[in-house]
Amino acid sequence: MSGNLLHVNATVTCPHGARATVLPAQARVVVSGNFAASVADQYTVTGCPFMVANKPQPCVTIRWVAPSTRIRINGSPAVLRSSTGLCQSPEQVPQGPPNVSVVQQRAVGR
C-alpha cells in the first residue's frame, strides 16, 4: 500500500476553514523533519465559525475513522491523506470531513 502520509505540521482544516493542530502521541517516527501522524495523536480545531440556528456549533476535534490499514506508528494506524475523518463539535456531533492539503509526498508499506 502506498499513500501520502500526514505529519504533525500537515495543513488540515475543518469543513468551515478553521485550522487543526496536532499534539503528537509519539516522538520517534519522523518524516520530512516532522513527527508522523497517527490516530493516537490529539487533533484540535480552533476558530471554527460554524453555527446552527444562531447557536455556536464549532468543530473542536478530529476523529479518524478510516486510517491506514497497513502502516502503523508505534502500534497505532497512520493517518494518510486518503484517510477518512470526522470533525466533531464539543457535543461530539459530526460536522463533516477534514480537508488535508499539505502532506509528506509518499509512504510505502510492505
N, C-alpha and C positions, 0 to 999 in steps of 0.2 A: 504494500500500500504506500502511496506517496501523497503528499499534500503540503499545503502551506501551513507552517507551524506558528502559532501565536507565541509571543513573548510578552513580558510584563509591560513593555513600552509600545506595544502594538496600538494602533488607533482604533478604539472600539467606542461606538456611541449607541445610545438608546434610539428607538424609532423616532423620538421627538428632538433629536440632535444634541442631547447632553452627553458629555464625555464620561466614560467609565475609567476607573483606575483599578489596578490590580495589586493586592497585597500578596506576594508570593508565599507559598507554603514550604518552599524548598529553596536552598541556596547552593545547589550543586550543579545542575544541568544548565548550561549557558549556550545560547545561540545568538550570533551577531553581537556579542558583548552584553546580552540581556538574559535574565533568567527565563527559561522556558515556562509557558503557562500550562496549568493542568486544572482539572475540576476541583482539586483540593484548595486552590487559591481562592481568596475572597475578592469578589468583583463588586465594586461600589460605584454607583452612578450619582453624580451631584449636579444640581442645577436643572433638573428636568422640569419643563414648564407645563406638563400635561395636566388638564383639569377635566372633571366630569360634572356637569350640572353645577358649575361655579364652586365645586369642591376640589381643592388640590389633590391630585392622584399621581404624584411623580414616580418615575422609575427610581428605585434606590439600590437594587441589586440585580445581578445576572446569574441565572442558574443554567448551566449547560446540560441539556437533556440527551443529546446525542453526540458525545465527543468521539475521539478516535477509538476504534475497536482494537487496534494492534499496537499503537505507540503508547508506552507508559513512561511516566516520570516518577521515580521513587514509588512505584506501585499504583499511582493514580493515572487515569486516562489523560492523555494530552489533549489540548484544545487546538483544533485546526481551523483554518478559515472556513472550511465547509461544514464545521460542526454546527449543530442546531442548538440555539439557546433561547431563553425567555427572560426578558426584562420583567421585573416584578415591583409592585407598589409596596408600601410599608405593610399592607394587609396581605401580601403575597398574591395579589391579583395579577395574572399575566397581562402585560401591556404590549407585547409584540416582540419580534426578534431583534437582537442587537445587529448593528451594522459594523462590519470589520473592513477596514480599508488598508492598513499597513501591517504586514506580517513578514516573518522570515521567509525567504523565497522558496525553499524546498527542504523537505524532510523525507527520508526514505526509511521505511521499516522493513525488516527482513524476517 
